[in-house]
Amino acid sequence: MPPRSKSSRGIDAADVIVESRRVKHQDAIDRYTRLLTELRASGTASLSMLLVVVREMAALERA
């Protein structure tokens, strides 16, 4: 498969879509990032913490 070509502005349609979604859902992304940071810092993962992380991932997907 040949590499994707860029538009004259250097940003293709996929980049615009991804950036738009990131901006729109930045609060949810930040919340998910904090959860992952807490999980990594704890050194161990309890079932309840993993369930919270999965719930946040599902919320991001639905958003």
CHARMM-style PDB file with segment names, atoms N, HN, CA, C and O in Angstrom:
ATOM      1  N   MET     1       0.855  -1.175   0.000  1.00  0.00      PROA
ATOM      2  CA  MET     1       0.000   0.000   0.000  1.00  0.00      PROA
ATOM      3  C   MET     1       0.901   1.238   0.000  1.00  0.00      PROA
ATOM      4  O   MET     1       1.821   1.327   0.813  1.00  0.00      PROA
ATOM      5  N   PRO     2       0.651   2.182  -0.890  1.00  0.00      PROA
ATOM      6  CA  PRO     2       1.478   3.392  -0.928  1.00  0.00      PROA
ATOM      7  C   PRO     2       1.205   4.276   0.280  1.00  0.00      PROA
ATOM      8  O   PRO     2       0.116   4.217   0.851  1.00  0.00      PROA
ATOM      9  N   PRO     3       2.174   5.094   0.678  1.00  0.00      PROA
ATOM     10  CA  PRO     3       1.955   5.987   1.824  1.00  0.00      PROA
ATOM     11  C   PRO     3       0.857   6.991   1.528  1.00  0.00      PROA
ATOM     12  O   PRO     3       0.633   7.371   0.379  1.00  0.00      PROA
ATOM     13  N   ARG     4       0.172   7.417   2.593  1.00  0.00      PROA
ATOM     14  HN  ARG     4       0.354   7.108   3.526  1.00  0.00      PROA
ATOM     15  CA  ARG     4      -0.887   8.411   2.421  1.00  0.00      PROA
ATOM     16  C   ARG     4      -0.282   9.728   1.991  1.00  0.00      PROA
ATOM     17  O   ARG     4       0.744  10.155   2.521  1.00  0.00      PROA
ATOM     18  N   SER     5      -0.914  10.361   1.039  1.00  0.00      PROA
ATOM     19  HN  SER     5      -1.747  10.013   0.609  1.00  0.00      PROA
ATOM     20  CA  SER     5      -0.428  11.673   0.619  1.00  0.00      PROA
ATOM     21  C   SER     5      -1.089  12.751   1.463  1.00  0.00      PROA
ATOM     22  O   SER     5      -2.227  12.604   1.907  1.00  0.00      PROA
ATOM     23  N   LYS     6      -0.375  13.808   1.669  1.00  0.00      PROA
ATOM     24  HN  LYS     6       0.550  13.928   1.308  1.00  0.00      PROA
ATOM     25  CA  LYS     6      -0.877  14.923   2.467  1.00  0.00      PROA
ATOM     26  C   LYS     6      -1.480  15.981   1.547  1.00  0.00      PROA
ATOM     27  O   LYS     6      -1.094  16.104   0.385  1.00  0.00      PROA
ATOM     28  N   SER     7      -2.422  16.732   2.079  1.00  0.00      PROA
ATOM     29  HN  SER     7      -2.737  16.632   3.023  1.00  0.00      PROA
ATOM     30  CA  SER     7      -2.989  17.839   1.324  1.00  0.00      PROA
ATOM     31  C   SER     7      -1.955  18.955   1.250  1.00  0.00      PROA
ATOM     32  O   SER     7      -0.897  18.871   1.874  1.00  0.00      PROA
ATOM     33  N   SER     8      -2.259  19.984   0.496  1.00  0.00      PROA
ATOM     34  HN  SER     8      -3.118  20.052  -0.011  1.00  0.00      PROA
ATOM     35  CA  SER     8      -1.308  21.081   0.336  1.00  0.00      PROA
ATOM     36  C   SER     8      -1.025  21.791   1.651  1.00  0.00      PROA
ATOM     37  O   SER     8       0.016  22.436   1.780  1.00  0.00      PROA
ATOM     38  N   ARG     9      -1.905  21.695   2.615  1.00  0.00      PROA
ATOM     39  HN  ARG     9      -2.750  21.171   2.510  1.00  0.00      PROA
ATOM     40  CA  ARG     9      -1.697  22.328   3.924  1.00  0.00      PROA
ATOM     41  C   ARG     9      -0.936  21.425   4.876  1.00  0.00      PROA
ATOM     42  O   ARG     9      -0.612  21.844   5.987  1.00  0.00      PROA
ATOM     43  N   GLY    10      -0.642  20.204   4.472  1.00  0.00      PROA
ATOM     44  HN  GLY    10      -0.905  19.864   3.569  1.00  0.00      PROA
ATOM     45  CA  GLY    10       0.103  19.288   5.325  1.00  0.00      PROA
ATOM     46  C   GLY    10      -0.748  18.527   6.321  1.00  0.00      PROA
ATOM     47  O   GLY    10      -0.220  17.784   7.148  1.00  0.00      PROA
ATOM     48  N   ILE    11      -2.046  18.699   6.252  1.00  0.00      PROA
ATOM     49  HN  ILE    11      -2.475  19.303   5.580  1.00  0.00      PROA
ATOM     50  CA  ILE    11      -2.943  17.992   7.172  1.00  0.00      PROA
ATOM     51  C   ILE    11      -3.983  17.270   6.331  1.00  0.00      PROA
ATOM     52  O   ILE    11      -4.686  17.892   5.534  1.00  0.00      PROA
ATOM     53  N   ASP    12      -4.080  15.969   6.508  1.00  0.00      PROA
ATOM     54  HN  ASP    12      -3.509  15.464   7.156  1.00  0.00      PROA
ATOM     55  CA  ASP    12      -5.096  15.255   5.738  1.00  0.00      PROA
ATOM     56  C   ASP    12      -6.393  15.170   6.541  1.00  0.00      PROA
ATOM     57  O   ASP    12      -6.448  15.572   7.703  1.00  0.00      PROA
ATOM     58  N   ALA    13      -7.414  14.649   5.909  1.00  0.00      PROA
ATOM     59  HN  ALA    13      -7.369  14.322   4.965  1.00  0.00      PROA
ATOM     60  CA  ALA    13      -8.743  14.621   6.525  1.00  0.00      PROA
ATOM     61  C   ALA    13      -8.752  13.824   7.830  1.00  0.00      PROA
ATOM     62  O   ALA    13      -9.428  14.212   8.783  1.00  0.00      PROA
ATOM     63  N   ALA    14      -8.014  12.720   7.884  1.00  0.00      PROA
ATOM     64  HN  ALA    14      -7.465  12.405   7.110  1.00  0.00      PROA
ATOM     65  CA  ALA    14      -7.992  11.919   9.114  1.00  0.00      PROA
ATOM     66  C   ALA    14      -7.404  12.701  10.274  1.00  0.00      PROA
ATOM     67  O   ALA    14      -7.908  12.617  11.394  1.00  0.00      PROA
ATOM     68  N   ASP    15      -6.345  13.461  10.024  1.00  0.00      PROA
ATOM     69  HN  ASP    15      -5.935  13.529   9.114  1.00  0.00      PROA
ATOM     70  CA  ASP    15      -5.739  14.275  11.079  1.00  0.00      PROA
ATOM     71  C   ASP    15      -6.733  15.299  11.612  1.00  0.00      PROA
ATOM     72  O   ASP    15      -6.792  15.542  12.817  1.00  0.00      PROA
ATOM     73  N   VAL    16      -7.501  15.889  10.733  1.00  0.00      PROA
ATOM     74  HN  VAL    16      -7.454  15.692   9.754  1.00  0.00      PROA
ATOM     75  CA  VAL    16      -8.495  16.887  11.141  1.00  0.00      PROA
ATOM     76  C   VAL    16      -9.579  16.236  11.997  1.00  0.00      PROA
ATOM     77  O   VAL    16     -10.001  16.799  13.007  1.00  0.00      PROA
ATOM     78  N   ILE    17     -10.023  15.056  11.592  1.00  0.00      PROA
ATOM     79  HN  ILE    17      -9.680  14.598  10.772  1.00  0.00      PROA
ATOM     80  CA  ILE    17     -11.069  14.346  12.342  1.00  0.00      PROA
ATOM     81  C   ILE    17     -10.567  13.962  13.724  1.00  0.00      PROA
ATOM     82  O   ILE    17     -11.264  14.165  14.718  1.00  0.00      PROA
ATOM     83  N   VAL    18      -9.361  13.406  13.793  1.00  0.00      PROA
ATOM     84  HN  VAL    18      -8.795  13.240  12.986  1.00  0.00      PROA
ATOM     85  CA  VAL    18      -8.799  12.985  15.084  1.00  0.00      PROA
ATOM     86  C   VAL    18      -8.614  14.188  16.001  1.00  0.00      PROA
ATOM     87  O   VAL    18      -8.966  14.123  17.179  1.00  0.00      PROA
ATOM     88  N   GLU    19      -8.080  15.261  15.490  1.00  0.00      PROA
ATOM     89  HN  GLU    19      -7.794  15.314  14.533  1.00  0.00      PROA
ATOM     90  CA  GLU    19      -7.859  16.454  16.321  1.00  0.00      PROA
ATOM     91  C   GLU    19      -9.185  17.046  16.797  1.00  0.00      PROA
ATOM     92  O   GLU    19      -9.287  17.490  17.941  1.00  0.00      PROA
ATOM     93  N   SER    20     -10.180  17.058  15.948  1.00  0.00      PROA
ATOM     94  HN  SER    20     -10.097  16.697  15.018  1.00  0.00      PROA
ATOM     95  CA  SER    20     -11.498  17.576  16.326  1.00  0.00      PROA
ATOM     96  C   SER    20     -12.104  16.747  17.454  1.00  0.00      PROA
ATOM     97  O   SER    20     -12.662  17.293  18.406  1.00  0.00      PROA
ATOM     98  N   ARG    21     -11.991  15.430  17.342  1.00  0.00      PROA
ATOM     99  HN  ARG    21     -11.538  14.986  16.569  1.00  0.00      PROA
ATOM    100  CA  ARG    21     -12.518  14.545  18.386  1.00  0.00      PROA
ATOM    101  C   ARG    21     -11.742  14.734  19.687  1.00  0.00      PROA
ATOM    102  O   ARG    21     -12.331  14.758  20.768  1.00  0.00      PROA
ATOM    103  N   ARG    22     -10.418  14.868  19.581  1.00  0.00      PROA
ATOM    104  HN  ARG    22      -9.939  14.849  18.703  1.00  0.00      PROA
ATOM    105  CA  ARG    22      -9.601  15.055  20.779  1.00  0.00      PROA
ATOM    106  C   ARG    22     -10.003  16.333  21.508  1.00  0.00      PROA
ATOM    107  O   ARG    22     -10.149  16.331  22.730  1.00  0.00      PROA
ATOM    108  N   VAL    23     -10.178  17.401  20.780  1.00  0.00      PROA
ATOM    109  HN  VAL    23     -10.059  17.403  19.787  1.00  0.00      PROA
ATOM    110  CA  VAL    23     -10.561  18.678  21.397  1.00  0.00      PROA
ATOM    111  C   VAL    23     -11.949  18.566  22.026  1.00  0.00      PROA
ATOM    112  O   VAL    23     -12.165  19.030  23.146  1.00  0.00      PROA
ATOM    113  N   LYS    24     -12.876  17.961  21.316  1.00  0.00      PROA
ATOM    114  HN  LYS    24     -12.701  17.585  20.406  1.00  0.00      PROA
ATOM    115  CA  LYS    24     -14.249  17.838  21.803  1.00  0.00      PROA
ATOM    116  C   LYS    24     -14.332  17.019  23.088  1.00  0.00      PROA
ATOM    117  O   LYS    24     -15.163  17.303  23.950  1.00  0.00      PROA
ATOM    118  N   HSD    25     -13.472  15.999  23.223  1.00  0.00      PROA
ATOM    119  HN  HSD    25     -12.797  15.768  22.523  1.00  0.00      PROA
ATOM    120  CA  HSD    25     -13.553  15.080  24.354  1.00  0.00      PROA
ATOM    121  C   HSD    25     -12.353  15.187  25.289  1.00  0.00      PROA
ATOM    122  O   HSD    25     -12.017  14.224  25.977  1.00  0.00      PROA
ATOM    123  N   GLN    26     -11.710  16.344  25.319  1.00  0.00      PROA
ATOM    124  HN  GLN    26     -11.983  17.126  24.760  1.00  0.00      PROA
ATOM    125  CA  GLN    26     -10.492  16.499  26.104  1.00  0.00      PROA
ATOM    126  C   GLN    26     -10.708  16.221  27.591  1.00  0.00      PROA
ATOM    127  O   GLN    26      -9.834  15.637  28.231  1.00  0.00      PROA
ATOM    128  N   ASP    27     -11.839  16.619  28.152  1.00  0.00      PROA
ATOM    129  HN  ASP    27     -12.549  17.093  27.632  1.00  0.00      PROA
ATOM    130  CA  ASP    27     -12.102  16.361  29.577  1.00  0.00      PROA
ATOM    131  C   ASP    27     -12.129  14.860  29.870  1.00  0.00      PROA
ATOM    132  O   ASP    27     -11.543  14.406  30.852  1.00  0.00      PROA
ATOM    133  N   ALA    28     -12.803  14.100  29.025  1.00  0.00      PROA
ATOM    134  HN  ALA    28     -13.280  14.469  28.227  1.00  0.00      PROA
ATOM    135  CA  ALA    28     -12.874  12.649  29.225  1.00  0.00      PROA
ATOM    136  C   ALA    28     -11.497  12.009  29.037  1.00  0.00      PROA
ATOM    137  O   ALA    28     -11.139  11.086  29.768  1.00  0.00      PROA
ATOM    138  N   ILE    29     -10.736  12.488  28.073  1.00  0.00      PROA
ATOM    139  HN  ILE    29     -11.027  13.238  27.479  1.00  0.00      PROA
ATOM    140  CA  ILE    29      -9.385  11.967  27.851  1.00  0.00      PROA
ATOM    141  C   ILE    29      -8.509  12.260  29.056  1.00  0.00      PROA
ATOM    142  O   ILE    29      -7.744  11.397  29.486  1.00  0.00      PROA
ATOM    143  N   ASP    30      -8.608  13.453  29.603  1.00  0.00      PROA
ATOM    144  HN  ASP    30      -9.230  14.154  29.254  1.00  0.00      PROA
ATOM    145  CA  ASP    30      -7.834  13.812  30.797  1.00  0.00      PROA
ATOM    146  C   ASP    30      -8.204  12.928  31.988  1.00  0.00      PROA
ATOM    147  O   ASP    30      -7.329  12.489  32.734  1.00  0.00      PROA
ATOM    148  N   ARG    31      -9.496  12.670  32.163  1.00  0.00      PROA
ATOM    149  HN  ARG    31     -10.207  13.028  31.557  1.00  0.00      PROA
ATOM    150  CA  ARG    31      -9.964  11.823  33.262  1.00  0.00      PROA
ATOM    151  C   ARG    31      -9.393  10.405  33.105  1.00  0.00      PROA
ATOM    152  O   ARG    31      -8.925   9.813  34.078  1.00  0.00      PROA
ATOM    153  N   TYR    32      -9.432   9.870  31.898  1.00  0.00      PROA
ATOM    154  HN  TYR    32      -9.812  10.350  31.108  1.00  0.00      PROA
ATOM    155  CA  TYR    32      -8.892   8.539  31.628  1.00  0.00      PROA
ATOM    156  C   TYR    32      -7.382   8.507  31.868  1.00  0.00      PROA
ATOM    157  O   TYR    32      -6.862   7.542  32.428  1.00  0.00      PROA
ATOM    158  N   THR    33      -6.687   9.549  31.451  1.00  0.00      PROA
ATOM    159  HN  THR    33      -7.109  10.333  30.996  1.00  0.00      PROA
ATOM    160  CA  THR    33      -5.234   9.629  31.650  1.00  0.00      PROA
ATOM    161  C   THR    33      -4.895   9.654  33.139  1.00  0.00      PROA
ATOM    162  O   THR    33      -3.944   9.001  33.569  1.00  0.00      PROA
ATOM    163  N   ARG    34      -5.672  10.411  33.933  1.00  0.00      PROA
ATOM    164  HN  ARG    34      -6.444  10.941  33.583  1.00  0.00      PROA
ATOM    165  CA  ARG    34      -5.447  10.444  35.380  1.00  0.00      PROA
ATOM    166  C   ARG    34      -5.658   9.068  36.007  1.00  0.00      PROA
ATOM    167  O   ARG    34      -4.892   8.645  36.873  1.00  0.00      PROA
ATOM    168  N   LEU    35      -6.696   8.380  35.563  1.00  0.00      PROA
ATOM    169  HN  LEU    35      -7.319   8.723  34.860  1.00  0.00      PROA
ATOM    170  CA  LEU    35      -6.950   7.031  36.086  1.00  0.00      PROA
ATOM    171  C   LEU    35      -5.777   6.103  35.790  1.00  0.00      PROA
ATOM    172  O   LEU    35      -5.349   5.352  36.666  1.00  0.00      PROA
ATOM    173  N   LEU    36      -5.258   6.145  34.581  1.00  0.00      PROA
ATOM    174  HN  LEU    36      -5.606   6.755  33.869  1.00  0.00      PROA
ATOM    175  CA  LEU    36      -4.123   5.302  34.236  1.00  0.00      PROA
ATOM    176  C   LEU    36      -2.890   5.669  35.060  1.00  0.00      PROA
ATOM    177  O   LEU    36      -2.134   4.789  35.472  1.00  0.00      PROA
ATOM    178  N   THR    37      -2.686   6.953  35.298  1.00  0.00      PROA
ATOM    179  HN  THR    37      -3.300   7.668  34.962  1.00  0.00      PROA
ATOM    180  CA  THR    37      -1.555   7.401  36.113  1.00  0.00      PROA
ATOM    181  C   THR    37      -1.685   6.865  37.530  1.00  0.00      PROA
ATOM    182  O   THR    37      -0.709   6.374  38.098  1.00  0.00      PROA
ATOM    183  N   GLU    38      -2.881   6.955  38.108  1.00  0.00      PROA
ATOM    184  HN  GLU    38      -3.674   7.354  37.646  1.00  0.00      PROA
ATOM    185  CA  GLU    38      -3.119   6.430  39.454  1.00  0.00      PROA
ATOM    186  C   GLU    38      -2.905   4.926  39.499  1.00  0.00      PROA
ATOM    187  O   GLU    38      -2.318   4.404  40.447  1.00  0.00      PROA
ATOM    188  N   LEU    39      -3.380   4.234  38.479  1.00  0.00      PROA
ATOM    189  HN  LEU    39      -3.856   4.658  37.709  1.00  0.00      PROA
ATOM    190  CA  LEU    39      -3.225   2.783  38.423  1.00  0.00      PROA
ATOM    191  C   LEU    39      -1.747   2.396  38.371  1.00  0.00      PROA
ATOM    192  O   LEU    39      -1.321   1.483  39.078  1.00  0.00      PROA
ATOM    193  N   ARG    40      -0.980   3.073  37.553  1.00  0.00      PROA
ATOM    194  HN  ARG    40      -1.326   3.814  36.978  1.00  0.00      PROA
ATOM    195  CA  ARG    40       0.453   2.789  37.451  1.00  0.00      PROA
ATOM    196  C   ARG    40       1.173   3.122  38.765  1.00  0.00      PROA
ATOM    197  O   ARG    40       2.071   2.390  39.182  1.00  0.00      PROA
ATOM    198  N   ALA    41       0.787   4.208  39.404  1.00  0.00      PROA
ATOM    199  HN  ALA    41       0.058   4.802  39.065  1.00  0.00      PROA
ATOM    200  CA  ALA    41       1.448   4.636  40.638  1.00  0.00      PROA
ATOM    201  C   ALA    41       1.158   3.684  41.792  1.00  0.00      PROA
ATOM    202  O   ALA    41       1.978   3.533  42.697  1.00  0.00      PROA
ATOM    203  N   SER    42       0.010   3.054  41.760  1.00  0.00      PROA
ATOM    204  HN  SER    42      -0.656   3.177  41.024  1.00  0.00      PROA
ATOM    205  CA  SER    42      -0.357   2.164  42.861  1.00  0.00      PROA
ATOM    206  C   SER    42       0.487   0.892  42.877  1.00  0.00      PROA
ATOM    207  O   SER    42       0.642   0.268  43.926  1.00  0.00      PROA
ATOM    208  N   GLY    43       1.022   0.511  41.751  1.00  0.00      PROA
ATOM    209  HN  GLY    43       0.896   1.019  40.899  1.00  0.00      PROA
ATOM    210  CA  GLY    43       1.848  -0.687  41.686  1.00  0.00      PROA
ATOM    211  C   GLY    43       1.064  -1.976  41.561  1.00  0.00      PROA
ATOM    212  O   GLY    43       1.584  -2.980  41.074  1.00  0.00      PROA
ATOM    213  N   THR    44      -0.174  -1.955  41.993  1.00  0.00      PROA
ATOM    214  HN  THR    44      -0.597  -1.139  42.389  1.00  0.00      PROA
ATOM    215  CA  THR    44      -1.043  -3.127  41.864  1.00  0.00      PROA
ATOM    216  C   THR    44      -2.395  -2.660  41.355  1.00  0.00      PROA
ATOM    217  O   THR    44      -2.754  -1.492  41.497  1.00  0.00      PROA
ATOM    218  N   ALA    45      -3.131  -3.570  40.769  1.00  0.00      PROA
ATOM    219  HN  ALA    45      -2.839  -4.519  40.654  1.00  0.00      PROA
ATOM    220  CA  ALA    45      -4.441  -3.211  40.226  1.00  0.00      PROA
ATOM    221  C   ALA    45      -5.515  -4.041  40.913  1.00  0.00      PROA
ATOM    222  O   ALA    45      -5.520  -5.269  40.825  1.00  0.00      PROA
ATOM    223  N   SER    46      -6.410  -3.366  41.586  1.00  0.00      PROA
ATOM    224  HN  SER    46      -6.406  -2.368  41.657  1.00  0.00      PROA
ATOM    225  CA  SER    46      -7.542  -4.070  42.174  1.00  0.00      PROA
ATOM    226  C   SER    46      -8.618  -4.245  41.101  1.00  0.00      PROA
ATOM    227  O   SER    46      -8.645  -3.522  40.104  1.00  0.00      PROA
ATOM    228  N   LEU    47      -9.475  -5.189  41.319  1.00  0.00      PROA
ATOM    229  HN  LEU    47      -9.452  -5.776  42.128  1.00  0.00      PROA
ATOM    230  CA  LEU    47     -10.551  -5.417  40.367  1.00  0.00      PROA
ATOM    231  C   LEU    47     -11.425  -4.174  40.230  1.00  0.00      PROA
ATOM    232  O   LEU    47     -11.852  -3.837  39.126  1.00  0.00      PROA
ATOM    233  N   SER    48     -11.693  -3.497  41.326  1.00  0.00      PROA
ATOM    234  HN  SER    48     -11.347  -3.770  42.224  1.00  0.00      PROA
ATOM    235  CA  SER    48     -12.541  -2.307  41.257  1.00  0.00      PROA
ATOM    236  C   SER    48     -11.885  -1.203  40.433  1.00  0.00      PROA
ATOM    237  O   SER    48     -12.566  -0.508  39.679  1.00  0.00      PROA
ATOM    238  N   MET    49     -10.562  -1.034  40.569  1.00  0.00      PROA
ATOM    239  HN  MET    49     -10.009  -1.599  41.182  1.00  0.00      PROA
ATOM    240  CA  MET    49      -9.869  -0.013  39.782  1.00  0.00      PROA
ATOM    241  C   MET    49      -9.906  -0.372  38.294  1.00  0.00      PROA
ATOM    242  O   MET    49     -10.128   0.495  37.449  1.00  0.00      PROA
ATOM    243  N   LEU    50      -9.691  -1.641  37.980  1.00  0.00      PROA
ATOM    244  HN  LEU    50      -9.510  -2.345  38.667  1.00  0.00      PROA
ATOM    245  CA  LEU    50      -9.749  -2.061  36.582  1.00  0.00      PROA
ATOM    246  C   LEU    50     -11.138  -1.846  35.994  1.00  0.00      PROA
ATOM    247  O   LEU    50     -11.265  -1.459  34.832  1.00  0.00      PROA
ATOM    248  N   LEU    51     -12.170  -2.089  36.776  1.00  0.00      PROA
ATOM    249  HN  LEU    51     -12.067  -2.403  37.720  1.00  0.00      PROA
ATOM    250  CA  LEU    51     -13.531  -1.860  36.299  1.00  0.00      PROA
ATOM    251  C   LEU    51     -13.791  -0.380  36.021  1.00  0.00      PROA
ATOM    252  O   LEU    51     -14.476  -0.038  35.057  1.00  0.00      PROA
ATOM    253  N   VAL    52     -13.251   0.484  36.854  1.00  0.00      PROA
ATOM    254  HN  VAL    52     -12.694   0.206  37.637  1.00  0.00      PROA
ATOM    255  CA  VAL    52     -13.396   1.921  36.628  1.00  0.00      PROA
ATOM    256  C   VAL    52     -12.700   2.321  35.327  1.00  0.00      PROA
ATOM    257  O   VAL    52     -13.246   3.098  34.543  1.00  0.00      PROA
ATOM    258  N   VAL    53     -11.505   1.794  35.099  1.00  0.00      PROA
ATOM    259  HN  VAL    53     -11.062   1.164  35.736  1.00  0.00      PROA
ATOM    260  CA  VAL    53     -10.766   2.114  33.875  1.00  0.00      PROA
ATOM    261  C   VAL    53     -11.539   1.628  32.646  1.00  0.00      PROA
ATOM    262  O   VAL    53     -11.638   2.347  31.652  1.00  0.00      PROA
ATOM    263  N   VAL    54     -12.080   0.422  32.712  1.00  0.00      PROA
ATOM    264  HN  VAL    54     -12.000  -0.162  33.520  1.00  0.00      PROA
ATOM    265  CA  VAL    54     -12.856  -0.103  31.588  1.00  0.00      PROA
ATOM    266  C   VAL    54     -14.102   0.749  31.350  1.00  0.00      PROA
ATOM    267  O   VAL    54     -14.463   1.012  30.203  1.00  0.00      PROA
ATOM    268  N   ARG    55     -14.754   1.178  32.418  1.00  0.00      PROA
ATOM    269  HN  ARG    55     -14.460   0.964  33.349  1.00  0.00      PROA
ATOM    270  CA  ARG    55     -15.945   2.028  32.282  1.00  0.00      PROA
ATOM    271  C   ARG    55     -15.593   3.352  31.596  1.00  0.00      PROA
ATOM    272  O   ARG    55     -16.337   3.833  30.741  1.00  0.00      PROA
ATOM    273  N   GLU    56     -14.454   3.934  31.977  1.00  0.00      PROA
ATOM    274  HN  GLU    56     -13.849   3.544  32.671  1.00  0.00      PROA
ATOM    275  CA  GLU    56     -14.014   5.190  31.357  1.00  0.00      PROA
ATOM    276  C   GLU    56     -13.678   4.981  29.877  1.00  0.00      PROA
ATOM    277  O   GLU    56     -13.990   5.828  29.040  1.00  0.00      PROA
ATOM    278  N   MET    57     -13.046   3.857  29.563  1.00  0.00      PROA
ATOM    279  HN  MET    57     -12.793   3.169  30.243  1.00  0.00      PROA
ATOM    280  CA  MET    57     -12.744   3.564  28.154  1.00  0.00      PROA
ATOM    281  C   MET    57     -14.031   3.442  27.349  1.00  0.00      PROA
ATOM    282  O   MET    57     -14.111   3.946  26.229  1.00  0.00      PROA
ATOM    283  N   ALA    58     -15.029   2.782  27.906  1.00  0.00      PROA
ATOM    284  HN  ALA    58     -14.963   2.372  28.816  1.00  0.00      PROA
ATOM    285  CA  ALA    58     -16.310   2.638  27.224  1.00  0.00      PROA
ATOM    286  C   ALA    58     -16.983   3.986  27.037  1.00  0.00      PROA
ATOM    287  O   ALA    58     -17.591   4.240  25.997  1.00  0.00      PROA
ATOM    288  N   ALA    59     -16.878   4.847  28.033  1.00  0.00      PROA
ATOM    289  HN  ALA    59     -16.384   4.640  28.878  1.00  0.00      PROA
ATOM    290  CA  ALA    59     -17.472   6.187  27.929  1.00  0.00      PROA
ATOM    291  C   ALA    59     -16.798   6.986  26.825  1.00  0.00      PROA
ATOM    292  O   ALA    59     -17.466   7.719  26.096  1.00  0.00      PROA
ATOM    293  N   LEU    60     -15.485   6.855  26.693  1.00  0.00      PROA
ATOM    294  HN  LEU    60     -14.942   6.260  27.286  1.00  0.00      PROA
ATOM    295  CA  LEU    60     -14.775   7.543  25.610  1.00  0.00      PROA
ATOM    296  C   LEU    60     -15.228   7.029  24.249  1.00  0.00      PROA
ATOM    297  O   LEU    60     -15.402   7.805  23.309  1.00  0.00      PROA
ATOM    298  N   GLU    61     -15.414   5.739  24.152  1.00  0.00      PROA
ATOM    299  HN  GLU    61     -15.273   5.109  24.916  1.00  0.00      PROA
ATOM    300  CA  GLU    61     -15.827   5.155  22.868  1.00  0.00      PROA
ATOM    301  C   GLU    61     -17.218   5.611  22.476  1.00  0.00      PROA
ATOM    302  O   GLU    61     -17.483   5.860  21.300  1.00  0.00      PROA
ATOM    303  N   ARG    62     -18.117   5.725  23.461  1.00  0.00      PROA
ATOM    304  HN  ARG    62     -17.902   5.522  24.417  1.00  0.00      PROA
ATOM    305  CA  ARG    62     -19.501   6.144  23.178  1.00  0.00      PROA
ATOM    306  C   ARG    62     -19.600   7.625  22.884  1.00  0.00      PROA
ATOM    307  O   ARG    62     -20.520   8.063  22.194  1.00  0.00      PROA
ATOM    308  N   ALA    63     -18.668   8.395  23.398  1.00  0.00      PROA
ATOM    309  HN  ALA    63     -17.920   8.039  23.959  1.00  0.00      PROA
ATOM    310  CA  ALA    63     -18.740   9.861  23.276  1.00  0.00      PROA
ATOM    311  C   ALA    63     -18.585  10.315  21.840  1.00  0.00      PROA
ATOM    312  OT1 ALA    63     -18.621  11.514  21.564  1.00  0.00      PROA
TER     313      ALA     63
END
